[in-house]
C-alpha cells in the first residue's frame, strides 16, 4: 500500500494534485491521511470541482492513478454494479476512461473492468446501451459480454453439499426444495439457508456429527410474498433506532451519502449515524468511503415497502420539505451527494426525489404544490445542463403533475410553460419523438407563436424522426410565413437557380477565414430562432429531395453572413456546397463550402454534425472511398461518444459502404456484417434500411448468404420507402438492382433499373459516392447493351456519361481515372476498329485501379479486357 501510495502521489504531483480529485474519489483519505489538510472545508465541492476541472483533465488524472499502480507489476479489476441506474455523465466518464486507458501498455494488459447491469432494465436508448456500442466499435478496447442466469438445480445442490459437507444422497431433497422456493436466485438461496439456520430448522447434531433438518417443516415454509421477505425476518431483533435509521436510508434508494446523513441527524432524527456500525456488522449495510450502501437493492426495497403507505408518504414528505428548506436558505447549494435517483445528486434534486415519492395527492395546499413544482423545475434544468435528460424529464413531468391540468394556464402560465418546454426538449433529446410532440402541443395551443419557437423546432424535428416529412415541411413553411419570411409554395428550377446565384454573389465577397471569423449568434437571439425553424425541417427536405432544400440553405447562408454564425450555419453551407456541385458543376465552390464548415466548427467549437454532409456530398469528388471510410468511422465514434447514436449509425453505415466500393476484402466485410447491422438497427431505423441493402448487395457479390439475410426483403423495403416518400432509399434500391443485375449478367434487367433510377430526378443527380458508382455502371450497361442489341441512343447516352466521368477525373484521377479510362476503352472498342487504342485504354484502366487499390474495379477491367480479346481475337 505504501508503494502504491507513493507511486500515485508522484504521478499526480503530491497532495495538491490529489486534493482536486477528493470529491470524485471520496476514499482517497484512506490512502493519504494528510489530504484533509490541503482541503478548504466547504469550498471544494463536487459540482465546483467538476466546473473547474475539464473532462479530459479528470480522465487523464484517473488514468495516471491506474497507471501508477499497474507499473508496480500489480493487476487491477474494477467492478461497477447496477450500471442500469447510472446517469449518462457517469457512464460517459467510464467509457472515456477505458478508451483513454487502452493506449497505455499497462492498462491494456493488466486492467480488467467488469460492469454489471440488469439487461431487462437497459433499453436501446439507455446511455449504457449507447456507450457499450461505442466501446464495441473501438478497435482499442476488447469487450466480452457474459449473460448470467439464475442458479440451476445442480448449482444449488453443489452449494448445499459444499456448505453442509454432506454427500449428494443426503441433501438432494433439501436442495430441490430450496431451488423451487427461491427460483434459483442466488441472494434468496443464501437468505433462505440463513433463516433456516437461525430458526434451527437446520442444526448441527452432536449425536450424528453432521447437520440435520426437519424436511417436513422446510416443505411447508410459506414464500408466497417472495423469498426477499426472508431478508426482513431478522430485523425485528434490531433496536428501534436502527429500524428507523434503515427506514430513512431506504427513502434515498440503494445508497446514501454520510454527509447527507449528518444533515438529517442534526435537523431531523438522531441515532442514524450511531446505528451504522451495527447495521454494517450485521451485513445489512456496507460502506465505501463516505457512501453507505444497502447490501442488496432488494433489502432496500423490502424495508421501504414494508412501511404502511401513509407512513411512507409522510416520511418522504418530511425529509423532502427539510431538504427543500435547506436549499431555499442557500445552504449547501452547489454541493453534491452520492445519493438519489442519479449517482450524484444536488440538494434540490434530493428534495424533489422525496417530495415526488410522496406524490401530489398528499398535498392539499395549492401554494405548497406550486412550490414543489418550482423545485422540480430547478432540478430539471440542473440535470438538463448536465445532459442527464432522463432525470430532467422525470423532474419536469413531476412538476407538471403538481400543478395539474385544470386552469394551469390562467393561474401558473409562466411556470407551466417552463415545465412543459423542459419536458418537450428532454423527450426529444431521449429520442422519444411522439412524447415530445404531445408535450409541445400543450404549449402551442395556449401560447403565442413568438414564445413557442423553441418548441416548434422540436415538433418539426420529431416529425422528421417519425418519417412524417410532408407534414414537417408544411408546418415549417407555415411558421416562417407567419413570421414574415416567405418561401415560394411551388419552387421552380428557375427560382432555385436565381436563389443560388444571388447567394453565390454574396458568399464570393468573403474568404473562408472571414466567414469563420464572423460573430456568433446568441442562443436566445430571435434571428437564431428563425434559423433553427428553417433548419428543423431541413432533414425532411433532404430525405424526400424537396426543392425547398436549396432554398432553405440559401436563406440560412445569407442570414448567417448578415447576423452571425451558429450551429445551423454549418449545415446550410454544407448543403449550399452540395448544390454548387449539383446545379452549377462548381466543384471548387463546393470545396470552399466544405472548408467553411470545418473552419466554423473549429473556431466556434460547434458540434461536427454537418461534417457528415460534407463527407457524403462534397468529399467523394476529391477523396478515395477508403479515405472517406476512415472519415465516416472517426465521425461515427465521435458522435457515439457524445450520445448522438442516430448520426453515428448513419456514418457507420457509410463507412462500411465505402469499404465495399473501395476494394476491401468482401469476405471479411461479410463476416462482420450481422453484428454491425444489428448495432445499426438497434440505434437507427433509418440507417438500418440502408444497411439491409448493403447486406443484400454483399451476398449477391460474393455468393455467400449472411446470417442476417432472412430479415431483409427488397420488395418490402421498396414498399416502405414509397409509403414515406423516401426518395434516397428508393434511388438506392434501384441502383443496387443495377449492380446486382449487371454482375449476374442480366443486362436487360440492369438497363431497366438504370432507366428507372435515372428518372428519379433530382435525387438521381445529388452528389454522393452512390451517384459516382451509379453513373459508372450505367455507362457500362449502356455500352454493353449497345454491343449486343444496337441502338444509337444507348451509344450517345453512354458517351455523355463517359465525358461526365472525364470531367470528374479533373478533380481526382485517383478516384475517377480508372473508371473514365474503362468507359473510354468500352466506347473505343465499339466505334474504333484500331485494336491497339482500345487495348491500351483497358491496360491504363487496369494500372490506375491497381495503383489506387481499387481491387473490384481492377478485376472488372481484367474481365472486360478478356471479353474484348474474345470478341476481337
N, C-alpha and C positions, 0 to 999 in steps of 0.2 A: 504493500500500500504506500509506503514511503517513497519507493522508487517511482511509482505511478504518479504520486502527488507532485514530486519534483519535476518529472517529465512534462506534466500538464502545465505546471506553473511556468516553466521555462518556455514552453511553446506559446503561451499567451502573454508573456512579459510580466509575470508576477501577479500579485494580488489585485493590482489596479485593473489589469485585463480581465481577471476572473470576476471581479465585483460587478462588471457590466452584464454578466450572464446570470447573476444570482436569481433574478426573477424568472428566468427561463429554466434554470436548473436549481430548484429550491433546496436540493440535498447537498449542494456544494460545501456548506459549512461542516458536513460530516468528515470531509477530507481536509478542509482548510479552515481551521477554527478561527484564525485571525481575520477572516474575510469580513466579519461583522464590524471590525474597527475601521474598515475602509468604506463602510456604507453609511450614508446620511439617513437617519431614521425618518421614514415617512415620505422621503423625496424620490427614492429610486423605485418607482412602481412599475409594474409590468407594462402598462399602456405607455408610460413615458419612455421606458426603455425601448419599447417597440418603435416609438416615433423617432428616437434618437439614433437607433441602430438600423441601417439599411438591411434588407433581406439578405443580400449577398454577404454582408459582414457577419450576420448571425450564422449563416450556413458555413462560412469559412471558419469561424471560431469553433463551431461544433465539430467540423471535420478535423481541425487541429487537435482537439481533445482526443478524438478517437485515434488519430494517427500517433499521438504521443504515447498512448497505451500500447498500441499494436507494435510499435517499434521495439518494445521490450520483450518481443517474442511471446506476447500474450495472444489469446484468441478471445473474441467478444461475440456474444449472442445477445442481440437486442430484441426484446419481446414486447409487443403492444397488444393489449386485449381490447375487445369491444370497439373495434375501429368503425363499426357501423354507426356509432354515436359521435365520432369525431367530426369537428367542423371543417369546412373547406380549407381554412388557413392552416390548421394543424396538419391536415393530410398533404397539402401542398409543400409544407416545410419538410415532412418526411421524405416525399418524393425528390425534392431538390437536394436534400442531404445525401440520398442514395446515389443520385446521378453525379453529384459533385465528388462523392467519395469513391465512385467507380474508377476515377482517374488515378487514385492512389494505389500503388502496388500492394501496400499492406492491407488496405481495406478490401480490395478485390479478392484477396487470398485468405484473410484471417477473420473477416467480419461476416456474421450471419444475422440477417434481420428477419424476424418472424412476426408477421402481422396476423392477428386473429379477428375474425368477424363472422357474423351470422348472415349467411347468404340470402336467406329469405327476407332480410331487412335492408338489403342493398339493391336498389333498382338501377336501371341503366343510367339514369341521370344523376345518381348519387355521386358526390365528389370522389368517393373511394373508387367507384367503378371507373370513372374517367381517369383518375391517377394511375390505377392499375393498368389500364390500356396504354397509357403513356409509357409506363415502365416496360411493358411487354414490347413496345415498339423500339425501345432503346437497344442499341447494339452493345452498350457498355454494362448493362445490368442483367444478370441471369435470374429469371423468375421461374418458380415452380409452384403450382397450385396443388394443394393436398386437401381433399374433402373428407372430413371426419363425420362418421355417423354415430349412432348410439352403440353401446356395448352389446355384443351378441350374447346369446345364451352361453356359449362356450367361454366368452370373456369373463362373464360373471362367475361361472363355475371355476375357472382358473384362479380368479381373485379369491373366491371363498376357500378353495383348497390351500392357497398360499397363506392367507391370514389366519386360518384356523389350524393349519398344519395337519390336515387330515386327508385321507385318501378319497378318491372320487366317489366310491360307492357309498360313503357315509354322508357326503354333502350334496349329492346330486339333486335330491328332492328340495333341500333348503335353497340351493342356488336357483332352481327352477321357479320357486315361488317368489323369491326376491326379484328375479328378472321380470316376471309378469307384473308385479306390483309397481315396479319402477320404470317399466318400458325401456330398460337399459340405459337410463340417464345416469351418467357417472356420479354426479353430485347426489342424486337421490339414492343411489345404491349405498354410498358411504353414509349418508344420513340415516337410512333405514337400519343399517348394521349398527351404527352408533346408538340409536334409540333402543334396539333390541338388547344391546349390552347394558345400556343404562338402566333399563327396566328389568334386567336379569332374566329376560326370556332366553337369551343365550348366556351361559355362565360356565365357569371352569369347574369341573368335578374333580375333587381330590381323590375320590374313590376310583374313577375311571382314568384319571390322569390325562384328561383331554376336555375340550369344550363339548357341552351337551346343550340341548334346547328342546323346547316343547313345540313340536311341529304343528300340533293342532291349534295352539294359540297363534302361531305365526300365520297359519292359513286363514284365520278369521279377522286379522287386523284390517280395519277399515281405512282405505286410502282413496275414497271416492272424491275428496276435495283436492286431490293431488298430493303426491308424497312431499312436496315442498312444505306442506303443513307440518311435517315432522320437524322441520327446522325450528319452528316456534315452540315445539312441545317442551323444550328445556328452558324456555325463557321465564317461566313462572317463578323459578327459583331466584331470578335476579332481583336486586333491590328496586324499589320504586323509582329512585333517582336514575338508575341505569336504564330502566324501561322508558322513562320519559326522555332521557337523552337519545335513545335509539329512535323514538318516535320523531323527535325534532330532526335528527340526522336524515331520517328516511324521507322527509319532505323535500330534501335537496337532490335526491337521486342517489346514485351509487357512490358518489364521492363528495367530500366536503373539505373545505379549507380550515385549518386550525385557527387562522386569523379571524375567519368569519365566526367560528365557534366562540372565540374570545369575546367578540362583539355581543353575541347572543347571551353569553354567560354574564356579561356586565349589564346588559339592558333588558334581558328577557327572562332567563331561567338559570339559576345557579345549579351547580352539580354536573354540568355537561362535561367540562374538562376533567374533573376528578374521576369520572366514570370510565374514561377512555382506556386506561391501562388494564382494568379488569376485563373489559369487553374485548380488547385485543388479545389478552391472555387466553380467553375462552374460545378464540378463533372466530368470533362473530365479526370483528373488525380487523383491519390491517392498517399499517401506517407506512408511508414513504415520504420522508421529509415532512413538510407541513400538510400533506394530504392524508386525510382519513378516508379509508375505502371499506365498503362492505365486502366481506369475504366472497360473496357472490351476489349478483343482482337479484336473484330470487329471494334472498334473505331480506333485502331492502323492500322488495315488492310485498312480501308476506307481512312484514311489520306495518307498512303503510296501509295495506288493505284490511288488516285485522282490526283497525280502529273503526268505530261506528262512523258512518258518513258525516253526520253533523259535527262530531268531534274533529274529524279530519279536516273538514272545510274551515272550521273555526281556527284550527291550528295554522293552516295555510294563511288565512286572513290576518291573524295576529302578527305572524312573522313578516308577511308582506307589508303591512302598514308600518311596522317598526323600521324595516329596511328603507321603505319609501320616505319615511320621516328623516332618516339619516341622509338620504340623497338630497332632499329638499333643503336641508341645513348646510348643504355643500360640504358635508363631511365625507371623506374617502372618495370624492369624485376623482376619477382618473385611476383609482386603484382597481386591480383585477383579482379575482378569486378563482381558485381551482374548484369550481362547483357549478351547479345549474345545468340547463339543457345543453349548453356548449361546454367544451373542455375548459375554457377560461371565460368568466362572466364578470360584468361590471355590477356595481351595487344596484343600479336601476334595473338591469336585466334580472337579477335575482329577486328583486321586489316584485317584478311583473310575473315571474315564474310562479311565485307563491299566490299572488292575487288571482292569476288566471286559473290556477288549480282549484281555487275556491269556487270561481265562476260568478258570472253576473247575477245569477239567481239568489246569491247570498247577500246581495247589497240592495237595499231599498231606497237609500238616499241618492237622488239624481246628481247632486253635487259630487258625491264620492265616485259615482260612476264616471263622471266627466274627468275627475282627477286621475282615475285609473286608466282611462282611455289616453290621456296625455302622457302618462308614464309609458304606456305601450308604444306610443308614437316615438318617444325619445329612444326607447330600447330598439325599436325597429330601425330608426335612422342610424343608430350607432352600429348595429350589425350589418346594415346595408353598406355603410362606409368600409367595413372590413370584408366585404364580398361574401358574407355569410347570409346568402339570400333565403335559405330555408328557414333560418331563425328569424330573419327580418319579416318574412311573410307571416310567420306564426304570430309575432307581436302586432303587426298591422291588423291582421284579421281579428285578433282578440280585442284590440282597441275598438274596432267596428262593432263587435259584439256587445261591448259595454255601453255604447251609445244607442244601440238598437236601430231599427229601420224607421220607426214612426217619428215624423216631424223632425228628423235629424237635420235636414237641410235648412229648416227655418230656425232651429234653436242652436245648432252647433255646426253651421255650414263650413267654416274655415277648418275646424278640427277634423270633421268628417271627410272633407276634400283631401286633406293631407294624408289621412289614413288610407283612403281608397287609392290615391295616387301611388302611395308606397306599396300597397298590395298589388297594384297593376304592374308596376315596374319589377317587383320581386318575382311575380309569377312568370313574367316574360323571361327574366334572367334565368329562371329554372327550366325554361323550355315548355312551360305549361300554357300554351297559346290560348286555348279555349277558356281557361280560368282567367287569363289576363283580360280577354275581351269582355267577359262577364263583369269583372270589376270596373273596367273602363266605361262600360255603358252606363253604369250608375252615375258617373261623373258628367258625361256629355249630355245626359238628359236634364241636368239641373244647373249647369254652369255655362257661362258664355264661352264662345269659341276661343277668344284670345287667352282665356285662362286654362284652356284644356289642350293646348298644342302638344305638350309633352305626352299626354295620354293618347292623343290621336296618333303620334308616331308609333306607339306601342300597338295600337289597333291595326295599323297598316302592316307593320312587320309581322304581327300574329296572323293576319290573313294570308300573308305570303307563306308562312310556315305551314298553314293549313291548305295550301295549294288553291286558295280562292283568289286567283290572280286578277280576273276581270273585276271582281268586287273591290279589290285593293286599289287598282288603278282608277276606277270610277270615283271612289271615295277620296283618293288623294287629289285628283284633278278638281273635284268639287270643293275641297277645303281651300286649295290655292285660289280658286276663283272668288270664294267668299272673302279671302284676304286681299283681293285686288290684283292677283297675279294670274294671267290667263294663258293657257296653252290651247292651241287650235284643237278642236274636237276631232277633226279628221285630217291629220297632217299628211301632206303630200311630199314626194321626194324633193320637189322644188322648195317647199317650206324648210325641209331639213337641210338641204344644201345651202340655202341662204343663211340659216342659223349657224351652220358650220363655218361658212366664210366670214360672217360677222364676228364670231367668237375668235376665229383664227387671226383676224386683223388686230384684235386686242391682245391676244397672247403673244403674238410676234414682237410686240413692243418691249417685252420683258425677257431677261435671261433666266436660265434655270435658277441661279442663285438669288436673283432679285425676287422671284416668286416665292421661293422657300423662305426668304427673309421677311416676308410681309408679317404684319402683326397678327396675333391670334384672336379669333372671335371669342368673346366671353360665353360661357355655357348658358347663362341666363339672358343673353342678348336676344332681342326679338328677331334680328336678322338670322341668327343661328337657328332659331326655332323654325323659321321658314325653310332654311336649307335642310333641316332634319326632316321636315314633312316631305320635301322633294325627294330626299334620299331614301325615305322609308318605303316608297313604292317602287324604288329603283329595281330591287331584286325581282319583283313580279314582271316588270317591263323586260328585264334581261331574260327571264325564263321563257316567256312567250314571244320573244323577239319583237316587242312592240315598237312602233315608230316613235313613241313618246320617249324611248330610251336616249337617243342622241339629243333630243330637245331638253330633257332634264339635265343631261351632262353639260350642255352649253349654258344653261341657266346658272347652274352652280359654279361653273368655272368663272363666268363673268361676275357673278355675285362675290366670289372669293377675291377676285382682283380689286373689287370695289370696297368690300367690308373686312377682309382679312381671312386667314386660313383657319380650317378646322378639320376634324377627322373626316367629315364627309367630302372635303375638297379632294382628298387623295383618290377616293372612288370616282369622282367626277373627272379628274384629269386622266385616270387610267382608261375610263370609258371614252373620253374625248380622243385619246391616243388610238384606241381601238378603231374608232370611226374615221380618224385621219387615214388609217391604212385601208379600211373597208371601202369608204366612199371616195377618197381622194387619191388613193395609191401613194400616199406620202409616208414612206417608211422612216425617213429621218425625223419627220414631225412626230410620228408615233414614238420613236425612241426618245425624243426630247420630253414628251409627256411622261414616259416611264421614269426618266431621271428626275423629273419634278416630283413625282410620287415618292421616290426614295429619299430625296432631299428634304421634303416637307416632313416626312415621317421621322427622319433622323434629327432634324433641327428642333422640332417641337415635341419630340418624344411621344409620338402617337402610336396607336396600335398598327400592326402590319397588315391589317385585313385586306387593304387594296392591293397589296403586293401580289396576291393570287391572281387578280385580274391582269396584272402586268405579265405574270408567268404564262397565263392562258392565252392572251391575245396579242402581245407585243413581242416578248422574248423568243417565241418559236421562229421568228423571221431572222434571228441572229444567233441563237444558241442551239446546240445539238440536243436531241432527245435525252441523252444521258445527262447532259448538263442541266436540262430542265428537271429531270427526275430528282437530282440532288437538291435543287432549289425547292421543289414541292415537298420533299421529305423533310428538309430543315424547317420549312414553314409549318408543316403538319405538327412537328414536335414542339415548335414554339407555341402554336395555338392550343395544343393539348395541355401544355404546361400552365396556361392561363385559363383553362376551363372552356375554351371555345371549341367544343367537340365537333359541332356541325361543320365548321370551316376546316378543322383538322382532318376530318374524314374525307371531305371533298378533295383536299390536297393530297391525302394519302392515295386515293384512287387515281388521281392524275399522275402521281409519281410512278405508280405501278404501270399505268398505261404507257407512259413514256419509255419505260424499260422494254415493253413489248415492241414498240415501234423502233426502239434504238438498238436492237441487236442483242439483248440479253438472252442467256440460255433459257429457252421457253420451258424446258422440263423443270428447271429449278424454280421458275416463277410459278408453275403449275402446282408444285408441291406445297408452296406456302399460300396458295390461293384460298383454300377453305377457311383457314384461320383469319386471314386478312378480311375476307368477305364477311365473315361472322362479326369481326370487330367493327367494320364499317356499318353493317346493318344494325348493330347494337346502338349506334350513336346518331345515324343519319339515314332516314328512309330515302331521302332524295339521292344521296350518294350511293346507296345500296343498289338502286336500279341500274346505274352505270356500271357498278362493279359486277352485277349479274351479267350484263352484256359482255364484259371482259372475260368472264368465265366461259361463256358460250363460244366466243371467238377463239380463246385459247384451246379449247377442246377440239375445235374444228381444225386448227392449225397443226396440232401435234397428234391428233387422233387418239388421245387418251382421256377418258371421262374423268372429270373431277368428282370428288366425293360429295361436293355440294351442288352438283348439277341438277338433281331432282327438284330443287326449289325454283328453278328458273324456266320460264317458257316465253319465247319471243312474242308469240301472239298475245299472251296475257299482258305483257309489258306494253305492247303497242296499244292495246285497248285502254289500258290505264292512262298512258300518256295522252291519248286522244281525248279522254274524258276531262283531263285537267288542262288541255291545250299546251302541253309541254313540248314546244317546238324543237328544243335542243335534243331531247330524248328521241323524238320521232326521227329527226335527221340522223342521229347516231345509229338508230336501228337500221335504217335503210343503207347507211354507209357500211355497217358491218355485214349486211346482206351482200353488198357488192364484193367485199373482201372474201367472204366465205364462198360465194358462188364462183369467184374468179379462181380461187385455189382448188376448188372442186373441178374446174374445167368447164363449168356450165356458163358459157359466155352470154347466152340469151338471158338467163336469169340475172346475171351481173349487169347487163345493159339495161334491163328493165328497172332494177333497183337504182342504177345510176341516174336514169331519167327521172324517176320519182324524187330522188334526193335533190337533184338539180333544180327542180321546180319549187322546192321549199324555200323560196326567197322570203325574207332576207337571210334566214339563219344559214342557208347553204353557202353564203358568202362571208359570214362572220369570220374574222381572222382567228385561227386556232390551229393547233397541230393536227386536228382532225381534218380541217379544210385542206391542209397540205397533202395529207395522205389520200384523202378522197380525190383530190384533183389528180394526183399521180396515178392512182388505179383507174380512175375514169378515163384518162388518156390511154392507158394500156388496153382497156376494154374496147375503146372505140377503134384503135388501130387493128386489134386482132379480129374484131367483128368485120371490119372492112376487108381484112385479108381473106376471111372465109366467105363473106357474102356481098362484098362490094358496098356501094352507097357513098356518093360524093360528100354528102353532109357529114357522115362519120369522119371521113378523112379531114374535112375542113375544121370540124369541131375539135378533132384531136390535135390538129396543127395549132389552133388557138391556145389549147391547153399547154402544148409544148412551149410556145412562145411565152405564156404566162410563167411557166416554170423557169424559163430563161431570165425573165425579169426578176423573179425572186432570187435567182442564183447570184445576182449582183450584190445582194445583201450578205450572203454567206454561201460560198461554194462548198463549205464543209457540210452544210445542211442540204442544199439543193443540187449541187453539182452532179452527183451520180444519177439523180432522178432525171434531171434535164438531159444529160447525155444518153440515158437509156431510152427516153422518149424520142430523142433525135435519131438514135440508132433504129428504132422501130419504124419511124417515119421514113428514114432514108432507105430502109430495106424494102419499103412499099413503092417508093416513087423513083428510086435511082438504081439503075442496072449495074453501077460500079460496085463490085463486091468489096473492094478494099475500103471504101468510105464507110459503109455500114459496119464492117468488121472492126475497123479502127475505133469507131464510136462505142461499140459494145465493150471493147477492151479498156477504153478510157473510163467507162462507167464502172467496170469491174475494179480498176485500180482505185478510183475515187471512193467507192464503197469500202474497199479493203483498207485504204489509208485512214478512214474515219470510223472504222469498227462497226459499220452497218451490215452486220452479218446476214440478216434476212434478205436485204436488197442485193447483197453480193451473190447469194445463192440464186436469187431471181434472175440477175443479169447473166450468170452462167447458164441457167436453164434456157433463157431466151436466145443466147448465143448458140447453144446447142440446137435449138429449134431452127435458127437461121441456117446453120450448116446443113441440117437435114433437108431443108427446103431448097437451098441453093447449091447443094453439092459441094 
